[in-house]
Amino acid sequence: LTTLALVTPSESGEFFSFYCENTADRLLYPEDLPATLPPQAALHFGSYSLVLEPGASSLELLMRREARRRLISLDPNVRPFLIPNREAYLERLAGWLEQADLVKVSQADLEWLYPGEGLEAIAQEWQKQGPALVIVTRGGQGAFAVRGQETIQVQAPQVQVVDTVGAGDAFMSGTLSWLWQSGVWARAALEALNREQLTALLNFAARVAAITCTRAGANPPWREELA
């Protein structure tokens, strides 16, 4: 069995329930990891899989093993109800940031992790710790990316919102899709993107997320819908 996630809409937002005790994806041990990966494979990490043991430590081991050997992306997708100790989580997060090449994080995540601190300042500090690029999503206010002293911002497309479930994951998948289609599948290529390309990347991912918000459930668009 795999983890089951249920989303319950309410006037104050969505309520998430995860059923993950003794599920196959959580019970991942170091000996279950493949000895080698395909040369062009990238790795993406995030959410509860990096919190719940024993799978979390096994995935951390894989991340450390493959770091700088292939593109590593990270979306913490913080679930506060799964994190009993925020300080301990922040300590583990620091280790992930050292390994990651690309990080996407939401405004809500950062506000829970660092109450009262500026989003851009946090992103700049994260970028110094390891990632070549840090992207911060802000829902209807768009998104921005930080690379060194450079910050690139884009607005979110204006759409009729039906449901925001899955919007963050859609943005992340849109980001990875744009990078793959553009041949940007290594850290050096990510570092070489110019401002125009970074703007195109953010706009594409924002559009994927916006379309997802126009329909009920986590239902991202097919590529032909973006044409």
N, CA, C and O of each residue as an XYZ file, in Angstrom:
908
protein
N       0.839     -1.196      0.000
C       0.000      0.000      0.000
C       0.874      1.246      0.000
O       1.966      1.253      0.568
N       0.383      2.295     -0.640
C       1.068      3.582     -0.627
C       0.284      4.552      0.249
O      -0.865      4.300      0.612
N       0.932      5.665      0.577
C       0.293      6.666      1.421
C      -0.959      7.221      0.752
O      -0.980      7.465     -0.454
N      -1.999      7.416      1.554
C      -3.250      8.000      1.076
C      -3.382      9.405      1.646
O      -3.292      9.598      2.859
N      -3.595     10.381      0.778
C      -3.799     11.760      1.202
C      -5.226     12.183      0.884
O      -5.687     12.026     -0.247
N      -5.917     12.714      1.870
C      -7.278     13.200      1.691
C      -7.300     14.710      1.922
O      -6.676     15.214      2.856
N      -8.018     15.414      1.072
C      -8.141     16.856      1.184
C      -9.603     17.203      1.425
O     -10.476     16.832      0.641
N      -9.862     17.917      2.514
C     -11.220     18.319      2.856
C     -11.346     19.828      2.741
O     -10.726     20.548      3.524
N     -12.130     20.337      1.789
C     -12.308     21.795      1.660
C     -13.090     22.347      2.847
O     -13.964     21.676      3.396
N     -12.765     23.575      3.231
C     -13.504     24.271      4.286
C     -13.447     25.761      4.010
O     -12.708     26.198      3.129
N     -14.217     26.547      4.751
C     -14.247     27.988      4.533
C     -12.888     28.627      4.814
O     -12.552     29.652      4.222
N     -12.114     28.033      5.706
C     -10.809     28.593      6.072
C      -9.663     28.027      5.247
O      -8.502     28.373      5.467
N      -9.989     27.156      4.297
C      -8.952     26.546      3.463
C      -9.103     25.041      3.422
O     -10.119     24.492      3.849
N      -8.079     24.375      2.901
C      -8.134     22.920      2.794
C      -7.517     22.258      4.013
O      -6.516     22.733      4.550
N      -8.119     21.160      4.445
C      -7.579     20.364      5.540
C      -7.049     19.065      4.961
O      -7.770     18.341      4.274
N      -5.763     18.767      5.244
C      -5.102     17.588      4.685
C      -4.999     16.489      5.744
O      -4.661     16.745      6.900
N      -5.298     15.273      5.323
C      -5.116     14.097      6.171
C      -4.253     13.092      5.425
O      -4.514     12.773      4.265
N      -3.216     12.595      6.105
C      -2.329     11.616      5.492
C      -2.415     10.293      6.254
O      -2.284     10.261      7.478
N      -2.634      9.215      5.523
C      -2.661      7.879      6.109
C      -1.414      7.150      5.614
O      -1.358      6.684      4.476
N      -0.416      7.062      6.496
C       0.899      6.610      6.037
C       1.573      5.597      6.960
O       2.745      5.279      6.762
N       0.872      5.092      7.948
C       1.477      4.086      8.818
C       1.678      2.774      8.065
O       0.744      2.226      7.480
N       2.923      2.280      8.091
C       3.267      0.994      7.474
C       3.005      0.945      5.972
O       2.725     -0.123      5.428
N       3.092      2.078      5.307
C       2.914      2.100      3.854
C       4.246      1.859      3.156
O       5.312      2.116      3.717
N       4.168      1.361      1.925
C       5.377      0.936      1.211
C       6.326      2.098      0.951
O       7.541      1.943      1.073
N       5.783      3.271      0.592
C       6.668      4.392      0.269
C       7.378      4.921      1.508
O       8.476      5.466      1.399
N       6.778      4.773      2.670
C       7.429      5.220      3.904
C       8.480      4.222      4.386
O       9.501      4.619      4.948
N       8.236      2.938      4.169
C       9.137      1.893      4.670
C      10.264      1.630      3.675
O      10.470      0.505      3.219
N      10.981      2.691      3.356
C      12.130      2.604      2.453
C      13.407      2.572      3.282
O      13.648      3.470      4.089
N      14.224      1.544      3.090
C      15.453      1.374      3.858
C      16.662      1.557      2.934
O      16.539      1.423      1.717
N      17.827      1.861      3.512
C      19.014      2.061      2.673
C      19.279      0.919      1.709
O      19.708      1.148      0.578
N      19.028     -0.305      2.143
C      19.287     -1.457      1.264
C      18.305     -1.516      0.090
O      18.522     -2.264     -0.862
N      17.227     -0.728      0.156
C      16.265     -0.690     -0.947
C      16.686      0.283     -2.048
O      16.125      0.254     -3.143
N      17.658      1.134     -1.772
C      18.076      2.131     -2.754
C      18.834      1.461     -3.895
O      19.608      0.534     -3.656
N      18.627      1.912     -5.130
C      19.374      1.342     -6.259
C      20.856      1.676     -6.152
O      21.221      2.767     -5.714
N      21.696      0.750     -6.544
C      23.133      0.978     -6.462
C      23.576      2.061     -7.439
O      24.491      2.831     -7.145
N      22.931      2.120     -8.598
C      23.256      3.137     -9.594
C      21.959      3.683    -10.185
O      20.906      3.049    -10.126
N      22.071      4.863    -10.747
C      20.942      5.504    -11.406
C      21.314      5.806    -12.855
O      22.499      5.926    -13.167
N      20.326      5.933    -13.750
C      20.624      6.287    -15.140
C      21.400      7.598    -15.199
O      21.127      8.505    -14.413
N      22.361      7.719    -16.113
C      23.233      8.903    -16.158
C      22.488     10.227    -16.238
O      22.914     11.202    -15.618
N      21.383     10.293    -16.985
C      20.662     11.539    -17.176
C      19.529     11.751    -16.167
O      18.770     12.713    -16.282
N      19.414     10.874    -15.200
C      18.326     11.006    -14.237
C      18.590     12.156    -13.272
O      19.710     12.340    -12.796
N      17.541     12.925    -12.993
C      17.587     13.924    -11.934
C      16.824     13.359    -10.738
O      16.118     12.359    -10.864
N      16.965     13.995     -9.591
C      16.260     13.548     -8.392
C      15.505     14.732     -7.786
O      16.047     15.827     -7.641
N      14.245     14.485     -7.439
C      13.448     15.510     -6.769
C      13.006     14.991     -5.411
O      12.572     13.846     -5.288
N      13.119     15.841     -4.387
C      12.784     15.452     -3.022
C      11.814     16.473     -2.428
O      11.780     17.634     -2.837
N      11.018     16.007     -1.443
C      10.179     16.972     -0.757
C       9.084     16.376      0.090
O       8.851     15.167      0.093
N       8.415     17.263      0.815
C       7.217     17.012      1.600
C       7.445     15.965      2.693
O       8.533     15.858      3.257
N       6.390     15.198      2.976
C       6.433     14.284      4.115
C       7.463     13.182      3.952
O       7.877     12.582      4.944
N       7.890     12.896      2.717
C       8.843     11.810      2.497
C      10.184     12.090      3.166
O      10.940     11.160      3.448
N      10.490     13.377      3.425
C      11.728     13.737      4.105
C      11.519     13.952      5.605
O      12.414     14.428      6.303
N      10.332     13.597      6.088
C      10.013     13.795      7.506
C       9.778     12.462      8.215
O      10.234     12.269      9.342
N       9.072     11.551      7.564
C       8.656     10.316      8.212
C       9.697      9.217      8.028
O      10.125      8.927      6.911
N      10.091      8.619      9.134
C      11.081      7.546      9.110
C      10.409      6.193      8.868
O       9.219      6.034      9.140
N      11.170      5.218      8.356
C      12.603      5.255      8.049
C      12.939      5.828      6.671
O      14.109      6.018      6.338
N      11.906      6.099      5.878
C      12.149      6.563      4.519
C      12.912      7.863      4.438
O      13.712      8.062      3.524
N      12.671      8.764      5.401
C      13.315     10.075      5.369
C      14.841      9.958      5.390
O      15.527     10.594      4.589
N      15.368      9.145      6.306
C      16.820      8.993      6.397
C      17.384      8.279      5.167
O      18.498      8.573      4.733
N      16.624      7.351      4.612
C      17.076      6.651      3.412
C      17.171      7.621      2.240
O      18.129      7.568      1.469
N      16.181      8.509      2.099
C      16.209      9.487      1.009
C      17.311     10.519      1.226
O      17.931     10.974      0.264
N      17.557     10.889      2.474
C      18.678     11.793      2.764
C      20.001     11.151      2.336
O      20.877     11.820      1.788
N      20.131      9.861      2.589
C      21.337      9.140      2.185
C      21.488      9.180      0.671
O      22.584      9.412      0.160
N      20.389      8.955     -0.050
C      20.428      9.001     -1.512
C      20.785     10.404     -1.995
O      21.564     10.557     -2.936
N      20.228     11.415     -1.362
C      20.517     12.794     -1.741
C      22.005     13.109     -1.588
O      22.623     13.684     -2.484
N      22.566     12.730     -0.455
C      24.004     12.982     -0.220
C      24.864     12.205     -1.205
O      25.869     12.714     -1.700
N      24.471     10.990     -1.481
C      25.251     10.144     -2.394
C      25.285     10.697     -3.810
O      26.311     10.615     -4.487
N      24.167     11.260     -4.262
C      24.053     11.689     -5.650
C      24.286     13.179     -5.858
O      24.315     13.639     -6.999
N      24.452     13.938     -4.787
C      24.643     15.379     -4.910
C      25.868     15.695     -5.758
O      26.919     15.070     -5.615
N      25.715     16.677     -6.644
C      26.724     17.156     -7.593
C      27.080     16.118     -8.658
O      27.963     16.349     -9.484
N      26.391     14.975     -8.636
C      26.558     13.983     -9.700
C      25.426     14.080    -10.714
O      25.541     13.582    -11.834
N      24.327     14.728    -10.314
C      23.158     14.904    -11.160
C      22.333     16.046    -10.573
O      22.596     16.483     -9.452
N      21.343     16.531    -11.312
C      20.512     17.627    -10.828
C      19.660     17.161     -9.650
O      18.958     16.153     -9.735
N      19.733     17.907     -8.556
C      18.950     17.621     -7.362
C      18.015     18.798     -7.111
O      18.466     19.932     -6.949
N      16.710     18.526     -7.078
C      15.753     19.586     -6.770
C      15.018     19.258     -5.470
O      14.867     18.096     -5.093
N      14.569     20.316     -4.801
C      13.950     20.174     -3.477
C      12.769     21.122     -3.351
O      12.877     22.307     -3.665
N      11.647     20.599     -2.893
C      10.493     21.404     -2.513
C      10.073     20.935     -1.129
O       9.400     19.911     -1.015
N      10.451     21.656     -0.064
C      10.136     21.195      1.295
C       8.649     20.926      1.508
O       8.282     19.993      2.222
N       7.782     21.751      0.880
C       6.333     21.550      0.981
C       5.959     21.213      2.417
O       5.424     20.141      2.697
N       6.244     22.130      3.314
C       6.180     21.886      4.754
C       4.769     21.513      5.211
O       3.794     22.180      4.866
N       4.683     20.447      5.984
C       3.425     20.020      6.600
C       3.600     20.142      8.116
O       4.064     19.198      8.756
N       3.236     21.290      8.702
C       3.506     21.512     10.131
C       2.975     20.423     11.048
O       3.606     20.114     12.059
N       1.817     19.828     10.717
C       1.244     18.817     11.604
C       2.058     17.526     11.622
O       1.828     16.659     12.465
N       3.020     17.393     10.683
C       3.899     16.225     10.687
C       5.254     16.528     11.324
O       6.116     15.652     11.393
N       5.445     17.766     11.790
C       6.742     18.187     12.316
C       6.606     18.517     13.801
O       6.157     19.612     14.139
N       6.980     17.608     14.689
C       6.825     17.860     16.127
C       7.826     18.878     16.670
O       7.559     19.522     17.684
N       8.969     19.032     16.011
C      10.026     19.920     16.506
C      10.547     20.767     15.352
O      11.281     20.268     14.499
N      10.176     22.040     15.319
C      10.570     22.897     14.204
C      12.083     23.099     14.158
O      12.659     23.121     13.071
N      12.735     23.245     15.298
C      14.185     23.462     15.325
C      14.926     22.258     14.760
O      15.897     22.412     14.019
N      14.472     21.069     15.108
C      15.101     19.861     14.574
C      14.887     19.777     13.061
O      15.777     19.351     12.325
N      13.706     20.184     12.608
C      13.433     20.183     11.175
C      14.343     21.172     10.456
O      14.871     20.865      9.387
N      14.530     22.350     11.033
C      15.393     23.359     10.414
C      16.834     22.862     10.311
O      17.542     23.184      9.356
N      17.258     22.086     11.288
C      18.612     21.530     11.245
C      18.749     20.540     10.101
O      19.763     20.535      9.404
N      17.740     19.702      9.901
C      17.780     18.752      8.786
C      17.685     19.497      7.458
O      18.345     19.134      6.484
N      16.860     20.539      7.427
C      16.688     21.325      6.213
C      18.013     21.925      5.761
O      18.290     21.985      4.563
N      18.828     22.366      6.704
C      20.126     22.936      6.354
C      20.976     21.924      5.596
O      21.699     22.283      4.666
N      20.887     20.666      5.995
C      21.631     19.622      5.295
C      21.107     19.394      3.889
O      21.888     19.132      2.974
N      19.790     19.489      3.700
C      19.228     19.317      2.363
C      19.661     20.455      1.448
O      19.986     20.234      0.281
N      19.664     21.664      1.979
C      20.039     22.825      1.172
C      21.473     22.709      0.660
O      21.776     23.172     -0.441
N      22.341     22.108      1.432
C      23.730     21.939      1.008
C      23.837     21.031     -0.213
O      24.752     21.180     -1.023
N      22.901     20.092     -0.345
C      22.972     19.119     -1.427
C      22.207     19.548     -2.676
O      22.536     19.112     -3.779
N      21.193     20.394     -2.518
C      20.275     20.706     -3.607
C      20.867     21.710     -4.597
O      21.640     22.590     -4.217
N      20.497     21.566     -5.856
C      20.867     22.530     -6.900
C      19.736     23.525     -7.149
O      19.982     24.689     -7.462
N      18.513     23.064     -7.009
C      17.323     23.880     -7.251
C      16.364     23.702     -6.085
O      16.071     22.576     -5.681
N      15.876     24.811     -5.545
C      14.917     24.752     -4.443
C      13.711     25.610     -4.784
O      13.850     26.760     -5.201
N      12.527     25.041     -4.604
C      11.281     25.798     -4.699
C      10.607     25.732     -3.343
O      10.483     24.656     -2.758
N      10.168     26.884     -2.838
C       9.530     26.932     -1.523
C       8.397     27.952     -1.578
O       8.484     28.934     -2.314
N       7.347     27.729     -0.816
C       6.217     28.649     -0.831
C       6.352     29.708      0.255
O       7.076     29.528      1.235
N       5.653     30.795      0.064
C       5.611     31.847      1.072
C       5.087     31.296      2.395
O       5.613     31.624      3.459
N       4.049     30.459      2.330
C       3.485     29.877      3.549
C       4.522     29.035      4.289
O       4.586     29.070      5.517
N       5.338     28.274      3.542
C       6.398     27.480      4.166
C       7.368     28.375      4.927
O       7.694     28.111      6.084
N       7.827     29.439      4.263
C       8.828     30.314      4.877
C       8.263     31.060      6.074
O       8.972     31.276      7.057
N       7.007     31.454      6.007
C       6.404     32.182      7.126
C       6.254     31.286      8.350
O       6.305     31.770      9.481
N       6.067     29.980      8.133
C       6.002     29.068      9.269
C       7.399     28.763      9.814
O       7.594     28.663     11.026
N       8.358     28.619      8.916
C       9.719     28.285      9.336
C      10.426     29.465      9.997
O      11.163     29.285     10.966
N      10.202     30.682      9.473
C      10.903     31.872      9.953
C       9.907     33.009     10.155
O       9.877     33.942      9.352
N       9.096     32.955     11.201
C       8.059     33.977     11.404
C       8.655     35.391     11.473
O       9.619     35.646     12.195
N       8.053     36.291     10.703
C       8.448     37.691     10.763
C       9.646     38.076      9.926
O       9.995     39.255      9.878
N      10.292     37.128      9.261
C      11.477     37.446      8.456
C      11.098     37.690      6.996
O      10.096     37.161      6.515
N      11.901     38.494      6.293
C      11.634     38.824      4.902
C      11.875     37.649      3.971
O      12.856     36.921      4.117
N      10.980     37.470      3.021
C      11.074     36.329      2.117
C      12.344     36.369      1.275
O      13.034     35.358      1.137
N      12.650     37.529      0.715
C      13.815     37.626     -0.167
C      15.109     37.406      0.615
O      16.041     36.778      0.113
N      15.164     37.920      1.833
C      16.362     37.726      2.656
C      16.580     36.256      2.977
O      17.712     35.772      2.961
N      15.492     35.543      3.268
C      15.605     34.106      3.544
C      16.084     33.371      2.299
O      16.976     32.526      2.373
N      15.487     33.696      1.155
C      15.865     33.031     -0.096
C      17.337     33.269     -0.420
O      18.030     32.357     -0.869
N      17.813     34.486     -0.194
C      19.220     34.782     -0.447
C      20.121     33.984      0.483
O      21.174     33.500      0.069
N      19.711     33.847      1.730
C      20.502     33.074      2.686
C      20.504     31.593      2.300
O      21.535     30.927      2.390
N      19.358     31.085      1.876
C      19.298     29.698      1.428
C      20.218     29.479      0.238
O      20.937     28.482      0.177
N      20.194     30.406     -0.701
C      20.989     30.244     -1.911
C      22.481     30.180     -1.584
O      23.237     29.474     -2.251
N      22.895     30.909     -0.571
C      24.301     30.889     -0.153
C      24.702     29.529      0.422
O      25.882     29.178      0.424
N      23.732     28.772      0.903
C      24.024     27.499      1.561
C      24.251     26.349      0.577
O      24.728     25.283      0.966
N      23.909     26.564     -0.701
C      24.159     25.471     -1.639
C      23.454     25.546     -2.968
O      24.099     25.332     -3.994
N      22.145     25.841     -3.013
C      21.428     25.793     -4.296
C      21.937     26.819     -5.299
O      22.352     27.915     -4.923
N      21.904     26.457     -6.571
C      22.226     27.421     -7.623
C      21.082     28.405     -7.822
O      21.298     29.541     -8.245
N      19.850     27.960     -7.513
C      18.664     28.791     -7.724
C      17.638     28.471     -6.643
O      17.379     27.307     -6.336
N      17.056     29.534     -6.069
C      15.973     29.384     -5.098
C      14.759     30.134     -5.629
O      14.848     31.319     -5.951
N      13.632     29.448     -5.720
C      12.387     30.037     -6.201
C      11.386     30.076     -5.053
O      11.205     29.091     -4.338
N      10.743     31.220     -4.886
C       9.718     31.392     -3.847
C       8.387     31.687     -4.529
O       8.272     32.650     -5.286
N       7.385     30.858     -4.259
C       6.049     31.084     -4.819
C       5.198     31.837     -3.810
O       5.312     31.633     -2.601
N       4.327     32.728     -4.338
C       3.515     33.583     -3.469
C       2.037     33.537     -3.847
O       1.321     34.526     -3.691
N       1.588     32.404     -4.338
C       0.186     32.253     -4.678
C      -0.233     33.241     -5.750
O       0.407     33.341     -6.797
N      -1.306     33.969     -5.489
C      -1.825     34.929     -6.442
C      -0.941     36.127     -6.688
O      -1.191     36.912     -7.603
N       0.097     36.275     -5.875
C       1.034     37.394     -6.038
C       2.225     37.036     -6.923
O       3.120     37.858     -7.122
N       2.239     35.827     -7.448
C       3.303     35.451     -8.365
C       4.440     34.707     -7.699
O       4.235     33.979     -6.728
N       5.635     34.892     -8.222
C       6.804     34.172     -7.719
C       8.059     34.984     -8.009
O       8.060     35.874     -8.859
N       9.127     34.659     -7.284
C      10.416     35.265     -7.603
C      11.527     34.236     -7.418
O      11.388     33.268     -6.670
N      12.625     34.473     -8.119
C      13.783     33.595     -8.029
C      14.988     34.408     -7.577
O      15.135     35.576     -7.937
N      15.844     33.775     -6.786
C      17.052     34.417     -6.290
C      18.258     33.605     -6.735
O      18.317     32.387     -6.564
N      19.222     34.325     -7.316
C      20.488     33.717     -7.700
C      21.568     34.762     -7.457
O      21.646     35.769     -8.160
N      22.397     34.506     -6.455
C      23.387     35.512     -6.074
C      22.691     36.768     -5.600
O      21.795     36.703     -4.759
N      23.095     37.916     -6.132
C      22.464     39.185     -5.778
C      21.299     39.523     -6.700
O      20.698     40.591     -6.579
N      20.979     38.616     -7.623
C      19.950     38.866     -8.617
C      18.609     38.291     -8.170
O      18.535     37.154     -7.705
N      17.547     39.089     -8.315
C      16.196     38.642     -8.020
C      15.314     38.896     -9.235
O      15.279     40.008     -9.761
N      14.601     37.861     -9.679
C      13.704     37.954    -10.836
C      12.297     37.672    -10.348
O      12.056     36.646     -9.712
N      11.357     38.576    -10.641
C       9.982     38.430    -10.193
C       9.024     38.338    -11.376
O       9.241     38.959    -12.416
N       7.964     37.557    -11.201
C       6.896     37.495    -12.209
C       5.556     37.556    -11.493
O       5.440     37.183    -10.325
N       4.546     38.032    -12.214
C       3.191     38.079    -11.685
C       2.473     36.764    -11.987
O       2.812     36.067    -12.943
N       1.491     36.440    -11.173
C       0.676     35.255    -11.430
C      -0.392     35.586    -12.460
O      -0.978     36.667    -12.398
N      -0.668     34.691    -13.407
C      -1.766     34.916    -14.340
C      -3.091     35.085    -13.589
O      -3.322     34.417    -12.582
N      -3.944     35.958    -14.067
C      -5.242     36.167    -13.435
C      -6.233     35.122    -13.939
O      -6.544     35.073    -15.129
N      -6.719     34.297    -13.037
C      -7.653     33.228    -13.406
C      -8.782     33.177    -12.385
O      -8.689     33.740    -11.294
N      -9.851     32.485    -12.771
C     -10.953     32.225    -11.850
C     -10.600     31.006    -11.025
O     -10.615     29.883    -11.531
N     -10.284     31.217     -9.760
C      -9.801     30.124     -8.913
C     -10.965     29.250     -8.448
O     -11.946     29.732     -7.882
N     -10.825     27.965     -8.705
C     -11.791     26.970     -8.244
C     -11.236     26.219     -7.045
O     -11.959     25.946     -6.086
N      -9.948     25.885     -7.100
C      -9.342     25.039     -6.075
C      -7.823     25.223     -6.154
O      -7.254     25.127     -7.241
N      -7.168     25.480     -5.044
C      -5.715     25.675     -5.061
C      -4.944     24.405     -4.713
O      -3.714     24.424     -4.667
N      -5.650     23.304     -4.468
C      -4.961     22.048     -4.149
C      -4.068     21.631     -5.317
O      -4.519     21.560     -6.460
N      -2.818     21.361     -5.024
C      -1.883     20.900     -6.049
C      -1.193     22.006     -6.812
O      -0.376     21.728     -7.690
N      -1.500     23.268     -6.499
C      -0.891     24.373     -7.252
C       0.619     24.421     -7.058
O       1.359     24.654     -8.014
N       1.078     24.202     -5.837
C       2.516     24.231     -5.578
C       3.247     23.117     -6.297
O       4.317     23.336     -6.865
N       2.675     21.921     -6.275
C       3.284     20.797     -6.984
C       3.246     21.034     -8.492
O       4.174     20.658     -9.208
N       2.169     21.659     -8.969
C       2.083     21.976    -10.398
C       3.168     22.966    -10.791
O       3.778     22.831    -11.852
N       3.412     23.955     -9.946
C       4.482     24.915    -10.222
C       5.833     24.199    -10.281
O       6.652     24.474    -11.159
N       6.055     23.286     -9.345
C       7.325     22.566     -9.321
C       7.475     21.692    -10.551
O       8.543     21.662    -11.163
N       6.415     20.977    -10.922
C       6.488     20.121    -12.109
C       6.655     20.959    -13.364
O       7.352     20.553    -14.294
N       6.014     22.138    -13.399
C       6.196     23.040    -14.531
C       7.634     23.515    -14.640
O       8.176     23.634    -15.739
N       8.243     23.783    -13.508
C       9.649     24.204    -13.485
C      10.549     23.114    -14.055
O      11.390     23.379    -14.915
N      10.366     21.892    -13.572
C      11.198     20.787    -14.046
C      10.930     20.477    -15.516
O      11.850     20.135    -16.258
N       9.680     20.597    -15.933
C       9.344     20.359    -17.336
C      10.044     21.376    -18.243
O      10.605     21.010    -19.275
N      10.009     22.654    -17.853
C      10.665     23.694    -18.649
C      12.168     23.436    -18.727
O      12.766     23.570    -19.794
N      12.774     23.069    -17.612
C      14.216     22.805    -17.602
C      14.565     21.630    -18.519
O      15.538     21.691    -19.270
N      13.762     20.554    -18.453
C      14.022     19.381    -19.288
C      13.889     19.730    -20.761
O      14.760     19.396    -21.565
N      12.805     20.399    -21.113
C      12.567     20.751    -22.506
C      13.616     21.728    -23.038
O      13.879     21.769    -24.239
N      14.204     22.505    -22.150
C      15.204     23.504    -22.548
C      16.629     22.961    -22.488
O      17.581     23.686    -22.778
N      16.779     21.700    -22.117
C      18.113     21.107    -22.024
C      18.920     21.582    -20.833
O      20.146     21.471    -20.815
N      18.221     22.114    -19.832
C      18.901     22.606    -18.624
C      18.751     21.525    -17.558
O      17.865     21.589    -16.706
N      19.626     20.541    -17.624
C      19.462     19.339    -16.798
C      20.717     19.047    -15.988
O      21.032     17.894    -15.693
N      21.433     20.123    -15.631
C      22.634     20.002    -14.812
C      22.843     21.326    -14.088
O      22.341     22.366    -14.514
N      23.583     21.274    -13.001
C      23.784     22.485    -12.204
C      24.448     23.594    -13.021
O      24.051     24.755    -12.930
N      25.451     23.238    -13.813
C      26.154     24.260    -14.594
C      25.206     24.960    -15.558
O      25.288     26.175    -15.738
N      24.299     24.195    -16.183
C      23.335     24.790    -17.102
C      22.357     25.690    -16.358
O      21.937     26.724    -16.878
N      21.999     25.302    -15.154
C      21.111     26.114    -14.330
C      21.785     27.441    -13.974
O      21.153     28.497    -13.994
N      23.049     27.369    -13.656
C      23.805     28.582    -13.308
C      23.994     29.496    -14.514
O      24.177     30.704    -14.358
N      23.949     28.922    -15.719
C      24.213     29.700    -16.927
C      22.971     30.396    -17.483
O      23.088     31.190    -18.417
N      21.790     30.122    -16.936
C      20.576     30.765    -17.426
C      20.669     32.282    -17.275
O      21.085     32.785    -16.232
N      20.274     33.012    -18.333
C      20.272     34.469    -18.221
C      18.929     34.946    -17.662
O      18.025     34.144    -17.426
N      18.813     36.234    -17.460
C      17.615     36.789    -16.831
C      16.360     36.526    -17.665
O      15.300     36.223    -17.119
N      16.484     36.641    -18.966
C      15.345     36.392    -19.853
C      14.869     34.955    -19.740
O      13.666     34.693    -19.703
N      15.810     34.027    -19.686
C      15.454     32.619    -19.565
C      14.811     32.321    -18.205
O      13.844     31.564    -18.124
N      15.347     32.914    -17.154
C      14.769     32.706    -15.825
C      13.346     33.255    -15.757
O      12.473     32.663    -15.124
N      13.126     34.379    -16.408
C      11.776     34.949    -16.452
C      10.832     34.026    -17.199
O       9.696     33.826    -16.771
N      11.286     33.458    -18.311
C      10.472     32.516    -19.070
C      10.155     31.274    -18.240
O       9.034     30.767    -18.272
N      11.142     30.794    -17.503
C      10.947     29.638    -16.631
C       9.861     29.924    -15.603
O       8.939     29.126    -15.438
N       9.962     31.051    -14.914
C       8.992     31.390    -13.878
C       7.597     31.592    -14.459
O       6.608     31.154    -13.872
N       7.518     32.251    -15.604
C       6.213     32.476    -16.227
C       5.556     31.163    -16.645
O       4.346     30.994    -16.495
N       6.359     30.234    -17.171
C       5.817     28.932    -17.576
C       5.277     28.187    -16.362
O       4.152     27.687    -16.387
N       6.076     28.111    -15.300
C       5.648     27.390    -14.103
C       4.428     28.048    -13.472
O       3.531     27.359    -12.987
N       4.390     29.376    -13.477
C       3.244     30.090    -12.911
C       1.975     29.808    -13.711
O       0.887     29.717    -13.143
N       2.115     29.671    -15.016
C       0.956     29.374    -15.857
C       0.439     27.964    -15.591
O      -0.771     27.743    -15.530
N       1.350     27.018    -15.432
C       0.940     25.654    -15.100
C       0.154     25.644    -13.790
O      -0.894     25.005    -13.692
N       0.667     26.359    -12.781
C      -0.001     26.415    -11.482
C      -1.353     27.117    -11.594
O      -2.326     26.691    -10.972
N      -1.417     28.193    -12.387
C      -2.660     28.953    -12.519
C      -3.762     28.108    -13.152
O      -4.905     28.128    -12.695
N      -3.420     27.372    -14.200
C      -4.417     26.522    -14.850
C      -4.907     25.450    -13.879
O      -6.091     25.115    -13.867
N      -4.006     24.917    -13.074
C      -4.388     23.919    -12.077
C      -5.429     24.481    -11.119
O      -6.317     23.756    -10.671
N      -5.326     25.764    -10.805
C      -6.259     26.392     -9.866
C      -7.648     26.613    -10.462
O      -8.586     26.926     -9.729
N      -7.791     26.457    -11.766
C      -9.091     26.697    -12.401
C      -9.986     25.468    -12.382
O     -11.123     25.523    -12.851
N      -9.485     24.358    -11.844
C     -10.261     23.119    -11.836
C     -10.162     22.458    -10.467
O      -9.200     22.675     -9.730
N     -11.143     21.667    -10.141
C     -11.181     21.024     -8.828
C     -10.153     19.908     -8.737
O      -9.918     19.174     -9.697
N      -9.550     19.798     -7.568
C      -8.575     18.737     -7.331
C      -7.214     19.058     -7.903
O      -7.042     20.049     -8.613
N      -6.244     18.210     -7.589
C      -4.880     18.381     -8.105
C      -4.839     17.843     -9.527
O      -4.507     16.679     -9.750
N      -5.179     18.698    -10.490
C      -5.357     18.270    -11.871
C      -4.589     19.212    -12.797
O      -5.194     20.071    -13.437
N      -3.266     19.064    -12.878
C      -2.460     19.970    -13.696
C      -2.711     19.786    -15.182
O      -3.206     18.739    -15.599
N      -2.379     20.782    -15.983
C      -2.662     20.722    -17.428
C      -1.681     19.839    -18.188
O      -0.546     19.627    -17.761
N      -2.150     19.327    -19.332
C      -1.262     18.686    -20.284
C      -0.513     19.779    -21.048
O      -0.962     20.925    -21.091
N       0.616     19.431    -21.645
C       1.427     20.419    -22.342
C       0.649     21.108    -23.461
O       0.826     22.307    -23.680
N      -0.214     20.370    -24.178
C      -0.942     20.992    -25.288
C      -1.915     22.066    -24.786
O      -2.299     22.951    -25.551
N      -2.313     21.998    -23.526
C      -3.190     23.033    -22.977
C      -2.456     24.347    -22.760
O      -3.088     25.391    -22.601
N      -1.141     24.305    -22.752
C      -0.340     25.506    -22.525
C       0.011     26.228    -23.821
O       0.560     27.329    -23.794
N      -0.304     25.611    -24.946
C       0.054     26.185    -26.245
C      -0.743     27.468    -26.486
O      -0.586     28.106    -27.528
